[in-house]
Amino acid sequence: MSISYTINPIFHIRHLKLESFLWNLIIRAALHHNLSPHSPFSVYLRMRRHSVTPDFHTFPFLLPSFNNPTHLPLGRRTHAQILLFGLHADPFVRTSLLNMYSSCGDLASAHRVFDESISKDLPAWNSVANAYAKAGSIDVARKLFGEMPERNVISWSSLISGYVTCGRNREALGLFREMQLSKIRPNEFTLSAVLSACGRLGALEQGKWVQAYVDKYNVEIDVVLGTSLIDMYAKCGSLERAKLVFVSLGCKKDVKAYSAMMCCFAMYGLTEECFQLFSEMTSNNINPNSVTFVGLLGACVHGGLVEEGRSYFAMMVEKFGITPSIQHYGCMVDLYGRAGLIEEAERFIASMPVEPDELIWGSLLSGSRTLGDVKTCEAALKKLIELDPLSSGAYVLLSNVYAKTGRWIEVKRIRQEMEVKGIKKVPGCSSVEVDGVIHEFVVGDESEEDSESIYAMLGEVMQRLREEAGYVSDTKEVLLDLDEEGKVETLSYHSEKLAIAFCLMKTRPVTPVRIIKNLRICGDCHLVMKLISKIYGREIVVRDCNRFHHFRDGSCSCRDYW
């Protein structure tokens, strides 16, 4: 028997006495085809009014409709119905209950359902482990994973994804290697999670290996996997490869693929390419989404294009009916702040229909810091501390403003306040991948086994820059109360300088260098990278916390605006 999903089935069967099989089909149709206003639960209530008893298929069809915390009360009512009809021992019903509680954010109930299971099958183990992984309780998820009597691709994929979500990307890649040794073949979901970890770490060689695996086993590069590849290559500093993947998607490109590519162009400061791609997308009758406009507004930020930013923000709301998120508001505040329009940024914040968060005040603080606007910095800092009392970034930014204006007593006061509150400054860290291995460097780092050789190489590089390019250290970037010699020495050992020295030692002369840095690159390091790219003939890509800097032949893609 077939039921049309394009009409209201309830209207056509309201006078018939149907058995549970047909009601189950209608519940499933309501779930998958969104037959509003007859939600799956309302269909279930009608089923009960017709005195039809649910069976062990009914609830696995019904429970997936409860998938966020607001649905939890209905989910609990349904759980009561399951108990009433004595179906709670059925493994499919219990797994559905587990997934429902997990999706609604009730981990305690999910685990209780799991513990009460007489026979715990693999789907139940996967569900409860996945629930903890999604909630960020990755260590609990790993413990459950270790206790599983058997594991399948879902078990491995969920845990790998959980590690990526928690920012533990190295462990995610380590787990992926374990998965391969276990002879479990990854699926598209696994590979997307692994590619995300590679992108965050800047592990280009490992990301390229994933694509080679995809090609070897003829895994279809659908738009989801293709978008993951685009994102990975772009974050690893290989924009050309990202573009090749994007082009290869052909007619499969959707708004997610376009938006990913536009966000890549924005991060690289390629504003015109970003705008052109937006025009191409809309001319192909693909409507933009909120991520699309994050990319467009980001391109305006990195290009200093205030009028274009205003225009795209208005277009997003007025033409496409997209409600701005806090990210969009943050882009606009950042745009005004970087352009020196602090008063306009403050007016924009005052006009926002949502409460400003750390992103908004941080953008204002960053913009006012660049201008040396101490008053606005202090006001933004006060708001940031109210929202996140233990954030080190706000204190450091304000301390830097005081240092730039020579107010060393205030600098000392800020640092003492941080010490009293136990707030530690995040150290600058840079990482590079050489021969598939990630190497990390911090300021003054001596942990590498070749540290003596690295420092010697760095000394040679700096000496050559002075002799051949007239390099002079930009000591105004040192925000410490030191004499000139001390400031020069401090600048010499920034993490990205150690990373570039290591790469010059360990790679062939024409090999591109890709550096991932956790903080904003300073002006002196930016100058050094430009000079090295010219004198050593190296292409250097630095990804800092704000954007990409692509150095080639003595110039940077950011055009010194960052």
C-alpha positions in Angstrom: 0.0 0.0 0.0 1.4 3.5 -0.8 0.6 6.7 0.9 1.1 10.0 -0.8 3.3 12.3 1.2 2.3 15.4 -0.7 -1.2 15.5 0.8 -2.6 15.4 4.3 -3.0 11.7 5.0 -4.9 12.3 8.2 -7.7 14.0 6.3 -8.1 11.0 4.1 -8.0 8.3 6.7 -9.8 10.0 9.6 -12.9 7.8 9.3 -11.0 4.5 8.9 -10.0 2.0 11.5 -6.3 1.5 10.9 -3.9 -0.9 12.5 -0.6 0.1 14.1 1.3 -0.7 10.9 -0.4 2.1 8.9 -0.3 4.6 11.8 3.4 3.9 12.0 3.8 4.8 8.3 1.9 8.0 8.9 4.1 9.0 11.9 7.2 8.3 9.8 5.8 10.4 6.9 5.0 13.2 9.3 8.6 13.1 10.6 10.4 13.0 7.3 8.1 15.3 5.3 7.2 17.8 8.0 3.4 17.5 7.4 2.6 20.6 9.5 0.4 21.2 11.5 0.2 17.4 12.1 3.5 16.7 13.9 4.5 13.1 14.6 3.3 13.5 18.1 -0.1 14.8 17.1 -0.4 11.8 14.8 0.4 9.6 17.7 -2.3 11.2 19.9 -4.8 10.6 17.1 -3.7 7.0 16.9 -4.4 6.6 20.6 -7.8 8.3 20.3 -8.6 5.6 17.7 -7.8 3.0 20.4 -4.9 1.6 18.3 -2.1 0.2 20.5 1.4 1.2 19.6 4.0 -1.6 18.8 7.8 -1.7 19.0 8.0 0.1 15.6 5.9 3.1 16.7 8.3 4.7 19.1 11.5 4.4 17.0 9.6 6.4 14.4 8.2 8.9 16.9 11.2 9.6 19.2 13.5 11.2 16.5 11.1 14.1 16.3 12.3 15.2 19.7 15.7 16.6 18.9 16.4 19.7 21.0 16.1 20.7 24.7 12.7 22.4 24.1 11.3 18.9 23.1 12.4 17.2 26.3 8.9 17.4 28.1 7.3 15.7 25.1 10.1 13.2 25.0 9.5 12.3 28.7 5.8 11.9 28.1 6.6 9.5 25.3 9.0 7.6 27.6 6.1 7.2 30.0 3.9 5.8 27.2 6.7 3.3 26.4 6.7 2.1 30.0 2.9 2.0 30.0 2.8 -0.4 27.0 5.7 -2.5 28.3 8.0 -1.8 25.3 11.0 -0.5 27.2 12.9 -3.7 26.9 12.9 -3.7 23.1 16.5 -2.8 21.9 15.3 -0.6 19.1 13.0 1.4 21.4 15.8 1.7 24.0 18.3 3.0 21.4 15.8 5.5 20.2 15.2 6.7 23.8 19.0 7.0 24.2 19.2 9.1 21.1 16.2 11.2 22.1 17.6 12.1 25.5 21.1 12.7 24.0 19.6 15.1 21.4 17.6 16.9 24.1 20.8 17.4 26.2 19.7 15.2 29.1 22.8 13.0 29.5 21.8 11.7 32.9 18.6 10.2 31.6 20.4 8.8 28.5 22.9 7.1 30.7 20.2 5.8 33.0 18.4 4.2 30.0 21.7 2.7 29.0 22.4 1.3 32.5 18.9 -0.2 32.7 19.3 -2.1 29.4 19.4 -5.9 30.1 21.3 -6.6 26.8 23.4 -3.7 25.6 23.8 -4.0 21.9 26.3 -2.0 19.7 23.8 0.7 18.8 23.1 1.4 22.5 26.8 1.6 23.2 27.3 4.0 20.2 24.4 6.2 21.3 25.5 6.8 24.8 29.2 7.3 23.9 28.1 9.7 21.1 26.0 11.6 23.6 28.9 12.2 25.8 31.2 13.1 22.9 28.7 15.6 21.6 28.3 17.2 25.0 32.1 17.7 25.3 32.6 14.9 27.9 35.1 13.3 25.7 37.0 11.4 28.4 33.7 9.7 29.5 33.0 8.9 25.8 36.6 7.4 25.5 36.0 5.3 28.6 32.8 3.9 27.2 34.5 3.3 23.9 37.1 1.3 25.6 34.4 -0.8 27.4 32.5 -1.7 24.2 32.5 -5.4 23.4 32.8 -4.5 19.7 33.1 -1.4 17.6 32.0 -0.4 14.2 32.6 2.6 11.9 29.9 4.6 13.8 31.8 4.0 17.1 35.1 5.2 15.8 33.6 8.2 13.8 31.6 9.5 16.8 34.7 9.5 19.1 36.9 11.1 16.4 34.3 13.8 15.8 34.0 14.4 19.6 37.8 14.9 19.9 37.7 17.5 17.1 34.7 19.3 18.7 36.7 19.5 22.0 39.7 20.9 20.1 41.8 17.8 20.8 42.8 17.5 17.2 46.1 15.6 17.7 44.2 12.9 19.6 41.6 12.8 16.9 44.3 12.0 14.3 45.9 9.5 16.6 42.5 7.7 17.0 42.1 7.7 13.2 45.4 5.9 12.9 44.2 3.3 15.5 41.0 2.9 13.5 43.0 2.0 10.4 45.0 -0.6 12.3 41.7 -2.1 13.4 40.9 -2.7 9.7 37.7 -0.5 10.0 37.1 1.4 6.8 36.2 5.0 7.4 33.1 6.5 5.9 32.4 10.1 4.7 31.5 11.2 8.2 34.8 9.9 9.6 36.8 11.5 6.8 35.1 14.9 7.2 36.0 14.9 11.0 39.6 13.9 10.2 39.9 16.7 7.6 38.6 19.2 10.1 41.3 18.1 12.6 43.9 18.5 9.8 42.7 22.0 9.0 42.8 23.1 12.6 46.3 21.8 13.0 47.6 22.9 9.6 48.5 19.3 8.9 48.6 19.6 5.1 50.4 16.4 4.4 48.0 14.4 6.5 45.1 16.1 4.8 46.5 15.3 1.4 46.8 11.7 2.5 43.1 11.7 3.3 42.3 12.8 -0.2 44.6 10.2 -1.6 42.7 7.6 0.5 39.4 9.0 -1.0 40.7 8.6 -4.5 42.2 5.1 -3.9 38.9 3.6 -2.6 36.7 5.6 -5.0 34.9 7.3 -2.1 32.4 9.7 -3.7 33.4 13.3 -3.1 29.9 14.7 -2.5 29.3 18.2 -1.5 29.8 17.5 2.2 33.1 15.8 1.8 34.1 18.3 -0.9 33.3 21.2 1.5 35.5 19.6 4.2 38.4 19.3 1.7 38.0 22.9 0.7 38.0 24.0 4.3 41.0 21.8 5.2 43.2 22.9 2.3 42.4 26.6 2.9 43.2 26.4 6.6 46.4 24.6 5.8 47.5 27.5 3.6 47.0 25.7 0.2 44.4 27.9 -1.4 45.1 26.6 -4.9 44.2 23.0 -3.9 41.0 24.4 -2.2 40.0 26.0 -5.5 40.7 22.8 -7.4 38.4 20.9 -5.2 35.7 23.6 -5.5 35.9 23.6 -9.2 35.8 19.7 -9.3 32.4 19.7 -7.6 30.9 21.1 -10.7 27.1 21.2 -10.7 27.1 19.6 -7.2 28.1 22.9 -5.6 25.5 24.1 -3.1 25.4 27.1 -0.8 27.7 25.4 1.8 30.4 24.8 -0.8 30.1 28.4 -2.1 30.1 29.8 1.4 33.2 27.7 2.4 35.1 29.0 -0.6 34.0 32.6 0.0 35.1 32.4 3.7 38.5 31.1 2.4 38.9 34.0 0.1 37.9 36.4 2.9 40.6 34.9 5.3 43.2 35.4 2.6 42.2 39.0 1.9 41.0 38.2 -1.6 38.0 40.5 -1.4 37.3 40.7 -5.2 37.3 37.0 -5.6 34.9 36.7 -2.7 32.5 39.2 -4.2 32.7 37.6 -7.6 31.9 34.2 -6.2 28.9 35.6 -4.5 27.7 37.0 -7.8 28.2 33.6 -9.5 26.3 31.9 -6.7 23.3 34.1 -6.9 23.2 34.1 -10.7 23.0 30.3 -10.4 19.8 30.8 -8.3 21.5 29.6 -5.1 20.3 31.7 -2.2 22.9 32.7 0.3 22.7 31.7 4.0 24.1 33.3 7.2 27.6 31.7 6.6 27.7 33.3 3.2 27.4 36.7 4.7 30.0 35.9 7.4 32.4 35.4 4.5 31.3 38.6 2.7 31.5 40.8 5.8 34.9 39.2 6.7 36.2 40.1 3.3 35.1 43.7 3.9 36.8 43.7 7.3 40.1 42.4 5.9 39.9 44.8 3.0 38.9 47.8 5.0 35.8 48.3 2.8 33.3 50.0 5.1 30.7 51.1 2.5 30.7 47.6 1.0 30.2 46.1 4.5 27.3 48.3 5.2 25.8 47.4 1.8 26.1 43.6 2.3 24.8 43.8 5.9 21.7 45.7 4.6 21.3 43.2 1.7 21.4 40.3 4.1 18.4 41.6 6.1 16.4 43.4 3.5 16.8 41.3 0.3 17.3 37.8 1.7 15.5 38.0 5.1 18.4 36.6 7.1 18.4 37.6 10.8 21.9 38.8 11.7 23.7 36.6 14.2 26.2 37.8 16.8 28.9 36.9 14.2 27.5 39.3 11.7 27.3 42.1 14.3 30.9 41.3 15.4 32.1 41.7 11.8 30.5 45.1 11.6 32.0 46.3 14.9 35.4 44.9 13.7 35.0 46.7 10.4 34.3 50.0 12.0 37.0 49.5 14.7 39.8 48.7 12.2 38.8 51.6 10.1 39.1 53.9 13.1 35.4 54.7 13.3 35.2 54.0 17.0 32.2 56.3 17.6 30.3 54.6 14.8 31.1 51.2 16.2 29.8 52.3 19.6 26.5 53.6 18.0 26.2 50.3 16.1 26.6 48.3 19.3 24.0 50.5 21.1 21.5 49.8 18.2 21.9 46.0 18.3 18.7 44.1 19.2 20.8 41.4 21.0 23.0 41.7 24.0 26.7 42.3 23.1 28.9 39.3 23.9 32.7 38.8 24.3 33.1 38.9 20.5 31.5 42.3 20.2 33.4 43.9 23.1 36.6 42.2 22.0 36.3 43.6 18.5 35.8 47.1 20.0 38.7 46.7 22.3 40.9 45.5 19.5 40.0 48.4 17.2 40.4 51.0 20.0 43.8 49.5 20.9 45.1 50.0 17.4 44.2 53.6 17.6 45.5 54.0 21.2 42.0 55.0 22.4 42.6 54.2 26.1 39.2 55.4 27.3 37.3 53.1 24.9 39.7 50.3 25.7 39.0 50.6 29.4 35.2 50.7 28.8 35.3 47.6 26.6 37.5 45.8 29.1 35.0 46.4 31.9 32.3 44.8 29.8 34.6 41.9 28.9 35.5 41.2 32.5 31.8 41.2 33.4 31.1 38.5 30.8 34.3 36.5 31.3 36.2 37.4 34.5 39.1 34.9 33.7 39.8 35.9 30.1 43.4 36.8 29.7 43.0 38.4 26.2 41.2 41.5 27.5 43.8 42.2 30.1 46.7 41.7 27.7 45.2 44.1 25.1 44.6 46.8 27.7 48.1 46.3 29.1 49.5 46.7 25.6 47.6 50.0 25.1 49.1 51.3 28.3 52.6 50.1 27.3 52.4 51.8 23.9 51.6 55.1 25.6 54.4 54.6 28.1 52.1 54.2 31.1 54.2 51.5 32.8 52.6 51.9 36.2 49.3 51.0 34.7 50.9 48.0 32.9 52.3 46.8 36.3 48.9 47.3 37.9 47.2 45.2 35.2 49.8 42.4 35.5 49.5 42.3 39.3 45.7 42.1 39.0 46.1 39.1 36.6 48.5 37.5 39.0 46.1 37.9 42.0 43.2 36.5 40.0 45.3 33.6 38.7 44.9 34.7 35.1 47.8 33.6 32.8 48.7 35.1 29.5 48.4 32.7 26.6 51.9 32.2 25.2 52.6 32.8 21.5 52.8 29.4 19.8 53.6 28.6 16.2 53.5 25.2 14.5 54.8 23.9 11.2 54.4 20.5 9.5 57.6 19.0 8.0 57.6 15.5 6.5 54.1 14.8 8.0 55.2 15.7 11.6 53.8 18.8 13.4 56.5 20.8 15.3 55.5 23.5 17.8 57.5 26.5 19.0 56.9 29.0 21.7 58.8 32.2 22.6 62.3 31.3 23.7 61.6 27.6 23.1 64.4 25.2 23.6 62.5 21.9 23.7 63.3 20.8 20.1 66.3 18.5 20.0 67.8 20.8 17.3 67.2 23.9 19.4 70.8 24.9 19.4 71.0 24.6 15.6 67.7 26.5 15.2 68.9 29.4 17.2 72.1 29.5 15.2 70.2 29.4 12.0 67.9 32.2 13.2 71.0 34.3 14.1 72.3 33.8 10.5 69.0 34.8 9.0 68.6 38.0 11.1 72.2 38.9 10.3 71.6 38.4 6.5 68.4 40.6 6.7 70.4 43.4 8.3 73.2 43.2 5.8 71.2 42.7 2.6 67.9 44.5 3.3 68.9 47.0 6.0 66.5 45.4 8.5 66.2 47.1 11.9 64.1 45.6 14.7 60.8 47.3 15.2 61.2 47.7 19.0 58.0 49.6 19.4 56.3 46.2 19.2 57.9 45.2 22.5 55.5 46.1 25.2 57.9 45.5 28.1 59.8 48.1 30.1 63.2 47.1 28.8 66.2 48.9 27.3 66.7 48.9 23.6 69.1 45.9 23.6 66.6 43.9 25.7 63.8 44.7 23.3 65.8 43.6 20.3 66.6 40.3 22.0 62.9 39.7 23.0 61.8 40.3 19.4 64.4 37.8 18.0 62.8 34.8 19.7 59.2 35.1 18.7 57.7 31.7 17.9 57.1 32.4 14.2 60.8 33.3 13.8 61.9 30.1 15.4 59.4 28.2 13.1 60.8 29.8 9.9 64.4 29.2 11.0 63.5 25.5 11.5 61.9 25.3 8.1 64.8 26.9 6.4 67.0 24.3 8.0 64.9 21.3 7.3 63.3 21.9 3.9 64.6 22.3 0.3 65.3 25.9 -0.8 62.1 26.4 -2.9 59.7 24.6 -0.6 56.8 26.8 0.6 56.6 27.4 4.3 53.3 27.3 6.2 53.1 28.5 9.7 50.1 28.3 12.1 50.1 30.9 14.9 47.7 31.1 17.8 48.0 34.9 18.3 48.1 37.9 16.0 51.4 38.3 14.2 53.3 41.3 15.3 54.6 44.0 13.1 58.2 43.1 13.4 57.6 39.4 12.5 55.5 40.5 9.6 58.4 42.6 8.3 60.8 39.8 8.8 58.6 37.4 6.8 58.4 39.8 3.9 62.2 40.2 3.8 62.8 36.4 4.1 60.3 35.7 1.3 62.4 38.1 -1.0 65.9 37.2 0.1 65.5 33.5 0.4 63.0 33.2 -2.4 60.5 31.4 -0.3 56.7 31.5 -0.4 55.5 31.8 3.2 52.0 31.5 4.5 51.2 32.5 8.0 47.8 31.8 9.6 47.3 33.9 12.7 44.2 34.2 14.8 42.7 36.8 12.5 43.6 35.9 8.9 46.1 34.5 6.5 49.2 36.4 5.4 50.7 35.2 2.1 54.2 36.5 1.7 55.8 36.4 -1.7 58.8 38.3 -3.2 58.9 40.9 -0.3 55.2 41.7 -0.1 52.1 40.3 1.8 48.6 39.6 0.6 47.2 41.7 3.5 48.8 44.9 2.0 49.9 45.7 5.6 46.3 46.1 6.7 45.5 43.6 9.5 
